Amino acid sequence: MRVAVLGAGAWGTAIACVLAARLEVALWARDAQQARTLAQTRRNERYLRGVDIPATVNVTADLAAATSGIGLALAATPVAGLRDLLAKLDRKTPLVWLCKGFEEGSGALPHQIAEELLGVEARCGALSGPSFAEEVARGLPCALTLASRDAAFAREAAAIVHGGRMRVYYSADLIGVEIGGAVKNVMAIAAGISDGLGLGLNARAALITRGLAEIARLGAALGAAPETLMGLAGAGDLILTATGDLSRNRRVGMELARGKALDAILKDLGHVAEGVRSTKEVAALAKKKNIDMPVTDAVNAVLEGRLTPAAAVERLLSRDLKREG
């Protein structure tokens, strides 16, 4: 089967490398110069250093050629680039997106963007779960969840991607998978702040646990299944992103705690940290739904410059006594 990976960042390059062992893969890069460099050097040194792109991966900047005759498209752009990409795709293209977050400004989840541009009948879904691109590209084991409101499509698409050291489960809880993937980035920033301030492992564990409670509350309000948020796309991804040294969002939090300006952090990062863009949207949605999300509110206040990291921690610690839940 032929598949197209649309987006040549770290995750797109990694999954193209892995799938090339079993499938015919086209890797589309938006920038023609980047596509030429990747095709010639068989390396993506900007986003995924030290990883060889298999010779069988067809790297191209021609979207029509990349998607011609494919059985599945994997959109590997950031959330901010998803709308533009989907506007260029044939509505009949079976599609799975890899991005996690809310669209800045609209507050839309990826499936809402897809429904707007491709229609509610489109065969599409999300692939999410605990997965650092660098480890996936090196062939280390991982487990993911592929979700779609179309249960049959979820199973079919999961069967295509599943294999080797990448185990893929399928689910019909698309909202749950997307909420888990989006909000865990916010909590990873919070965990990074805690670590950057040297607050210890106890504090980090508390933040992760209370962060999961916030994810569960928001998910419940939007119709997510509890088991999804306790699974790979929820608790699993949260644990990885809040503790792993490869986590971009955790790194943002750590650098903020050390007093570095957000603009400078993002410039040095060189990659998209989805939590920075999503936090404001999560906080706004929680307020709209009247959902208590104090960790999210604290992170939002830090990102907007209304609180220092230390003051945000003190705000959380000084909250009134309450029943756990």
PELIN-V957318 format. One record per residue. N is the residue number from 1. PHI is phi in whole degrees, 0 to 359 (999 if undefined). OMEGA is omega in whole degrees, -180 to 180 (none if undefined). Layout:
BEGIN
n;phi;omega
N;PHI;OMEGA
N;PHI;OMEGA
END
This chain:
BEGIN
n;phi;omega
1;999;179
2;256;177
3;232;178
4;238;173
5;258;-172
6;256;-176
7;128;-174
8;250;171
9;278;-177
10;296;-175
11;290;178
12;298;179
13;296;-179
14;298;-176
15;288;175
16;296;179
17;298;-178
18;291;-177
19;291;-178
20;296;178
21;289;-175
22;233;-172
23;229;172
24;276;-171
25;240;169
26;250;177
27;248;-178
28;264;174
29;247;-178
30;297;-177
31;269;-176
32;296;180
33;293;177
34;299;180
35;300;180
36;296;-180
37;296;180
38;297;-179
39;293;-178
40;279;-174
41;270;-174
42;56;176
43;221;173
44;240;-172
45;294;180
46;289;-174
47;249;-174
48;212;-174
49;294;172
50;79;-179
51;250;178
52;278;175
53;275;-177
54;307;-179
55;297;-179
56;282;178
57;282;178
58;273;-180
59;269;-176
60;209;173
61;254;-180
62;265;-176
63;296;-180
64;297;179
65;292;-178
66;295;-174
67;260;-179
68;289;175
69;70;-177
70;275;174
71;267;-179
72;198;173
73;251;177
74;246;-179
75;278;-175
76;247;175
77;274;168
78;296;178
79;304;-178
80;297;-179
81;259;-175
82;293;-177
83;301;-179
84;297;180
85;294;-177
86;296;178
87;296;-178
88;262;-176
89;267;171
90;294;-178
91;298;-178
92;271;-179
93;289;175
94;298;-168
95;224;171
96;229;178
97;257;-177
98;252;-177
99;284;-176
100;226;178
101;155;175
102;254;177
103;291;-179
104;295;180
105;99;-179
106;274;-175
107;73;-177
108;280;170
109;280;-179
110;307;-178
111;294;178
112;288;175
113;295;-179
114;296;179
115;296;-180
116;295;-174
117;266;-176
118;253;-179
119;95;-176
120;289;-179
121;271;-178
122;298;177
123;273;-174
124;207;-180
125;185;-176
126;235;173
127;247;-173
128;213;179
129;135;-176
130;290;-173
131;200;170
132;276;-176
133;303;-177
134;299;-179
135;289;178
136;299;-178
137;296;180
138;278;178
139;84;177
140;282;-176
141;295;172
142;208;177
143;228;-175
144;231;175
145;236;175
146;251;-174
147;238;175
148;208;174
149;294;174
150;270;-174
151;301;180
152;294;179
153;294;179
154;303;-179
155;292;-179
156;295;-179
157;292;178
158;299;180
159;296;179
160;289;-174
161;279;-177
162;297;175
163;155;-179
164;63;-180
165;265;177
166;250;-180
167;269;-177
168;236;173
169;265;177
170;239;-174
171;207;174
172;261;-178
173;266;-177
174;296;-179
175;297;180
176;299;180
177;296;-179
178;289;179
179;296;179
180;302;-178
181;292;-178
182;281;-171
183;281;178
184;298;178
185;294;177
186;296;-178
187;291;177
188;293;175
189;297;179
190;299;179
191;295;177
192;295;176
193;299;179
194;301;-180
195;293;-180
196;295;177
197;275;179
198;71;-176
199;278;173
200;96;-177
201;288;178
202;299;-179
203;294;180
204;297;179
205;298;179
206;296;180
207;297;179
208;297;-179
209;294;179
210;290;175
211;295;178
212;296;177
213;298;178
214;293;177
215;299;-179
216;294;179
217;295;179
218;294;179
219;300;179
220;299;-179
221;293;-178
222;260;175
223;96;179
224;284;177
225;279;-179
226;304;-177
227;295;177
228;295;-177
229;285;174
230;266;-177
231;258;-174
232;301;-175
233;282;179
234;250;-178
235;301;-178
236;299;-179
237;292;178
238;297;-179
239;301;-179
240;298;-173
241;289;-179
242;275;-176
243;238;-173
244;283;-180
245;291;178
246;275;-177
247;285;178
248;292;-177
249;293;176
250;298;179
251;297;177
252;302;-180
253;298;-179
254;297;-179
255;291;176
256;298;180
257;297;-180
258;273;175
259;94;-180
260;280;-180
261;289;-177
262;301;-179
263;302;180
264;292;179
265;298;-177
266;293;178
267;295;-179
268;288;-177
269;298;179
270;75;180
271;227;175
272;281;171
273;252;-171
274;301;-179
275;298;-180
276;296;-179
277;280;-174
278;275;-171
279;303;-180
280;300;-178
281;289;177
282;296;180
283;298;180
284;293;179
285;293;178
286;298;179
287;295;180
288;297;-178
289;270;-179
290;58;-180
291;252;-179
292;284;179
293;224;-174
294;295;178
295;294;177
296;301;-180
297;298;-180
298;292;178
299;298;179
300;299;180
301;296;177
302;292;-179
303;297;180
304;275;178
305;80;-179
306;274;177
307;222;169
308;283;177
309;306;-180
310;296;180
311;293;178
312;296;178
313;297;180
314;297;178
315;298;-180
316;294;-178
317;289;-176
318;269;179
319;296;-178
320;296;176
321;304;178
322;206;178
323;286;179
324;292;179
325;167;none
END
